Amino acid sequence: MQETLNYINENKQRFVDELFELLRIPSISADPAYKDDVLKCAEVVAEHLKNAGADNVEICQTKGYPIVFGQKILDKNLPTVLVYGHYDVQPADPLELWTKPPFEPYIEKTELHPDGAIFARGSADDKGQFFMHLKAFEAMMKTNSLPCNVKFILEGEEEVGSVSLGDFVNENKEKLSCDCILISDTHIYSNEQPTVTTGLRGLSYVEVEIEGPNRDLHSGLYGGAVPNPIHVLSRMIAKLIDEDGQIMIDGFYDNVEDVSDEDRADMNKLKDNPEEFKKSIGLEGVEGEKGYTILERTSIRPTLDCNGIWGGYTGEGAKTVIPSKASAKISMRLVPYQTPEEITEKFTKYFNKIAPDNVRVKVTPHHGGMPYVLPTDTKEFAAAKKAMESSFGKEVLPYRGGGSIPITAMFEQVLGAKSVLMGFGLDSDAIHSPNEHYGLFNFYKGIESIPLFFENYSK
């Protein structure tokens, strides 16, 4: 293994240069205008996989964007690790808030990244993180130290709900058969306190529309006599959460996991620091569900947030109208034993119930996903913990993340394998936001830790 680590150290700059090539491709899956770029990115990823030493590299067509597959089978009697990642990225808007263009990567030092961070869309989510696996695999192949079989599945639709992945996995169970799945699309608690993510929340995502009059109306001629959909929608959204942070949807908490006092105490060993939390996002105060710490609110408790709201005239200057319609996008993060189908149905019933009779309501479900938990008494967790402790030289603690990776539950259901969520980003890396970045320290620690995981898991 030392020879592998030496190879990594000798090739650090090349690894970053190659990642920059990948980051320059605007592989935005949500915007059809970037279709050619997404397809180009798949080709570049496949080439990197071949160059690293993978066999049977394919660009597998789906109903949407392709999935890149590759493998190295040493011995069918050895365990097999399936590495998952995604090469698509979020839209970069609003562009004016980026310090430099989002697809022109550069390195700059920050307070949290004194060794420098790579700034670009996709640097942390997820190109920088899945690329660690390709480079770790290359290092193991070049030093003849790969201890087990490995397969790669790299998709191009994660940022739009992995719409084609489920069908692909169900249709290719034998091709994807494995003993565990390794994913780096999460973060650690901090560089001083490394963690292995042992849980993710699920997701129910909906779009709502309130329709009032049959057309936009002159606010002078009609104002004061007709319902304004923006006002109605605002009042309805205000009725979704009370002053104590409780979600008011009927039956919302019926199936919420009851986390034990012991587990809550273990979770809070991570030293929740409200002052640092507020400082990191420029706030003077926080809010949330009463009776829970910030760590608990963002991991073991379900949430509801309005992600966007619009209606009427929003252009330059003035246009005095009462809009015909107003809309919003709403996401609900779910915890174990809640399902997106159940919560979407309860939301729809409640939202219709609180609507006044003089408007029409439309609720459109979008993508969702199940929550996921990796027990800490599994060999998968033990292998990840030991690998990161060797790399970081510090105790590694379990950590439940607040985000969602819906495919983890699907992988376990279809392939019968646990997913190890061994991410290396920080929650301050501005993923999905302007000036997304990924620390060089974290990038290199990931490449160092992955071969150690393979070694530990194989043993």
Solvent accessible surface area in square Angstrom, and as a share of the most:
residue,aa,sasa,rsa
1,M,62,0.28
2,Q,117,0.52
3,E,112,0.50
4,T,0,0.00
5,L,47,0.24
6,N,68,0.35
7,Y,39,0.15
8,I,1,0.01
9,N,96,0.49
10,E,136,0.61
11,N,29,0.15
12,K,55,0.23
13,Q,116,0.51
14,R,85,0.31
15,F,0,0.00
16,V,3,0.02
17,D,76,0.40
18,E,36,0.16
19,L,0,0.00
20,F,27,0.11
21,E,79,0.36
22,L,1,0.00
23,L,0,0.00
24,R,133,0.48
25,I,10,0.05
26,P,27,0.17
27,S,0,0.00
28,I,6,0.03
29,S,12,0.08
30,A,53,0.41
31,D,52,0.27
32,P,114,0.72
33,A,85,0.66
34,Y,70,0.26
35,K,111,0.47
36,D,110,0.57
37,D,40,0.21
38,V,0,0.00
39,L,61,0.30
40,K,109,0.46
41,C,0,0.00
42,A,0,0.00
43,E,104,0.47
44,V,23,0.13
45,V,1,0.00
46,A,5,0.04
47,E,89,0.40
48,H,18,0.08
49,L,0,0.00
50,K,104,0.44
51,N,100,0.51
52,A,2,0.01
53,G,24,0.23
54,A,11,0.08
55,D,62,0.32
56,N,95,0.49
57,V,25,0.15
58,E,68,0.30
59,I,63,0.32
60,C,15,0.09
61,Q,135,0.60
62,T,34,0.20
63,K,197,0.83
64,G,35,0.33
65,Y,30,0.11
66,P,3,0.02
67,I,2,0.01
68,V,0,0.00
69,F,3,0.01
70,G,0,0.00
71,Q,36,0.16
72,K,40,0.17
73,I,63,0.32
74,L,82,0.41
75,D,61,0.32
76,K,185,0.79
77,N,142,0.73
78,L,64,0.32
79,P,35,0.22
80,T,14,0.08
81,V,0,0.00
82,L,0,0.00
83,V,1,0.00
84,Y,1,0.00
85,G,0,0.00
86,H,0,0.00
87,Y,0,0.00
88,D,0,0.00
89,V,0,0.00
90,Q,40,0.18
91,P,44,0.28
92,A,5,0.04
93,D,98,0.51
94,P,53,0.34
95,L,103,0.51
96,E,139,0.62
97,L,108,0.54
98,W,23,0.08
99,T,99,0.58
100,K,97,0.41
101,P,70,0.44
102,P,13,0.08
103,F,35,0.14
104,E,105,0.47
105,P,13,0.08
106,Y,33,0.13
107,I,76,0.39
108,E,84,0.38
109,K,149,0.63
110,T,42,0.25
111,E,150,0.67
112,L,98,0.49
113,H,4,0.02
114,P,91,0.57
115,D,89,0.46
116,G,1,0.01
117,A,0,0.00
118,I,0,0.00
119,F,18,0.08
120,A,1,0.00
121,R,2,0.01
122,G,0,0.00
123,S,0,0.00
124,A,3,0.02
125,D,12,0.06
126,D,0,0.00
127,K,0,0.00
128,G,0,0.00
129,Q,6,0.02
130,F,1,0.00
131,F,0,0.00
132,M,0,0.00
133,H,3,0.01
134,L,1,0.00
135,K,5,0.02
136,A,0,0.00
137,F,3,0.01
138,E,8,0.03
139,A,0,0.00
140,M,1,0.00
141,M,51,0.23
142,K,125,0.53
143,T,18,0.11
144,N,145,0.74
145,S,29,0.19
146,L,18,0.09
147,P,37,0.23
148,C,0,0.00
149,N,2,0.01
150,V,0,0.00
151,K,15,0.06
152,F,1,0.01
153,I,0,0.00
154,L,0,0.00
155,E,3,0.01
156,G,0,0.00
157,E,8,0.04
158,E,28,0.12
159,E,23,0.10
160,V,42,0.24
161,G,22,0.21
162,S,13,0.08
163,V,99,0.57
164,S,10,0.06
165,L,0,0.00
166,G,24,0.23
167,D,73,0.38
168,F,15,0.06
169,V,0,0.00
170,N,72,0.37
171,E,135,0.60
172,N,34,0.18
173,K,104,0.44
174,E,154,0.69
175,K,62,0.26
176,L,0,0.00
177,S,55,0.36
178,C,22,0.13
179,D,69,0.36
180,C,0,0.00
181,I,0,0.00
182,L,0,0.00
183,I,0,0.00
184,S,1,0.01
185,D,23,0.12
186,T,17,0.10
187,H,44,0.20
188,I,0,0.00
189,Y,61,0.23
190,S,28,0.18
191,N,22,0.11
192,E,126,0.57
193,Q,44,0.20
194,P,0,0.00
195,T,1,0.01
196,V,0,0.00
197,T,2,0.01
198,T,8,0.05
199,G,1,0.01
200,L,10,0.05
201,R,20,0.07
202,G,0,0.00
203,L,13,0.06
204,S,1,0.01
205,Y,43,0.17
206,V,0,0.00
207,E,45,0.20
208,V,0,0.00
209,E,45,0.20
210,I,0,0.00
211,E,43,0.19
212,G,7,0.07
213,P,22,0.14
214,N,122,0.62
215,R,132,0.48
216,D,73,0.38
217,L,11,0.06
218,H,96,0.43
219,S,41,0.26
220,G,58,0.56
221,L,142,0.71
222,Y,79,0.30
223,G,41,0.39
224,G,90,0.86
225,A,89,0.69
226,V,47,0.27
227,P,35,0.22
228,N,25,0.13
229,P,0,0.00
230,I,59,0.30
231,H,101,0.45
232,V,3,0.02
233,L,0,0.00
234,S,52,0.34
235,R,136,0.49
236,M,3,0.01
237,I,35,0.18
238,A,72,0.56
239,K,105,0.45
240,L,1,0.00
241,I,66,0.34
242,D,55,0.29
243,E,182,0.82
244,D,68,0.35
245,G,18,0.17
246,Q,65,0.29
247,I,9,0.05
248,M,86,0.39
249,I,5,0.03
250,D,81,0.42
251,G,27,0.26
252,F,1,0.01
253,Y,57,0.22
254,D,103,0.53
255,N,68,0.35
256,V,26,0.15
257,E,31,0.14
258,D,138,0.72
259,V,17,0.10
260,S,53,0.34
261,D,117,0.61
262,E,127,0.57
263,D,72,0.37
264,R,63,0.23
265,A,62,0.48
266,D,64,0.33
267,M,22,0.10
268,N,43,0.22
269,K,121,0.51
270,L,6,0.03
271,K,165,0.70
272,D,39,0.20
273,N,60,0.31
274,P,62,0.39
275,E,113,0.50
276,E,114,0.51
277,F,71,0.30
278,K,34,0.14
279,K,152,0.64
280,S,73,0.47
281,I,97,0.49
282,G,68,0.65
283,L,90,0.45
284,E,169,0.76
285,G,43,0.41
286,V,59,0.34
287,E,162,0.73
288,G,31,0.30
289,E,12,0.05
290,K,146,0.62
291,G,62,0.59
292,Y,52,0.20
293,T,53,0.31
294,I,18,0.09
295,L,14,0.07
296,E,4,0.02
297,R,51,0.19
298,T,57,0.33
299,S,7,0.05
300,I,3,0.02
301,R,29,0.10
302,P,5,0.03
303,T,35,0.21
304,L,10,0.05
305,D,77,0.40
306,C,53,0.32
307,N,82,0.42
308,G,27,0.26
309,I,90,0.46
310,W,111,0.39
311,G,15,0.15
312,G,37,0.35
313,Y,94,0.36
314,T,119,0.69
315,G,44,0.42
316,E,164,0.73
317,G,70,0.67
318,A,98,0.76
319,K,116,0.49
320,T,88,0.51
321,V,35,0.20
322,I,10,0.05
323,P,6,0.04
324,S,15,0.10
325,K,93,0.40
326,A,2,0.02
327,S,9,0.06
328,A,0,0.00
329,K,64,0.27
330,I,0,0.00
331,S,9,0.06
332,M,0,0.00
333,R,73,0.27
334,L,0,0.00
335,V,0,0.00
336,P,19,0.12
337,Y,152,0.58
338,Q,0,0.00
339,T,42,0.25
340,P,14,0.09
341,E,125,0.56
342,E,30,0.13
343,I,0,0.00
344,T,22,0.13
345,E,95,0.43
346,K,44,0.18
347,F,0,0.00
348,T,43,0.25
349,K,134,0.57
350,Y,19,0.07
351,F,0,0.00
352,N,72,0.37
353,K,128,0.54
354,I,29,0.15
355,A,18,0.14
356,P,52,0.32
357,D,154,0.80
358,N,89,0.46
359,V,14,0.08
360,R,129,0.47
361,V,37,0.21
362,K,121,0.51
363,V,25,0.14
364,T,50,0.29
365,P,80,0.50
366,H,85,0.38
367,H,74,0.33
368,G,32,0.31
369,G,7,0.07
370,M,80,0.36
371,P,13,0.08
372,Y,10,0.04
373,V,49,0.28
374,L,1,0.00
375,P,53,0.33
376,T,73,0.43
377,D,128,0.66
378,T,28,0.16
379,K,136,0.58
380,E,11,0.05
381,F,11,0.05
382,A,55,0.43
383,A,6,0.05
384,A,0,0.00
385,K,57,0.24
386,K,118,0.50
387,A,0,0.00
388,M,0,0.00
389,E,51,0.23
390,S,72,0.46
391,S,15,0.10
392,F,21,0.09
393,G,64,0.62
394,K,89,0.38
395,E,113,0.51
396,V,0,0.00
397,L,26,0.13
398,P,51,0.32
399,Y,23,0.09
400,R,37,0.14
401,G,4,0.04
402,G,17,0.16
403,G,35,0.33
404,S,22,0.14
405,I,9,0.04
406,P,33,0.21
407,I,7,0.03
408,T,0,0.00
409,A,24,0.19
410,M,34,0.15
411,F,0,0.00
412,E,56,0.25
413,Q,155,0.69
414,V,31,0.18
415,L,27,0.13
416,G,66,0.63
417,A,4,0.03
418,K,53,0.22
419,S,0,0.00
420,V,0,0.00
421,L,0,0.00
422,M,0,0.00
423,G,2,0.02
424,F,0,0.00
425,G,3,0.02
426,L,15,0.07
427,D,106,0.55
428,S,38,0.24
429,D,1,0.00
430,A,30,0.23
431,I,86,0.43
432,H,93,0.42
433,S,43,0.28
434,P,30,0.19
435,N,37,0.19
436,E,1,0.00
437,H,24,0.11
438,Y,0,0.00
439,G,0,0.00
440,L,21,0.11
441,F,65,0.27
442,N,0,0.00
443,F,0,0.00
444,Y,34,0.13
445,K,35,0.15
446,G,0,0.00
447,I,0,0.00
448,E,37,0.16
449,S,0,0.00
450,I,2,0.01
451,P,0,0.00
452,L,22,0.11
453,F,0,0.00
454,F,3,0.01
455,E,46,0.21
456,N,27,0.14
457,Y,20,0.07
458,S,34,0.22
459,K,182,0.77
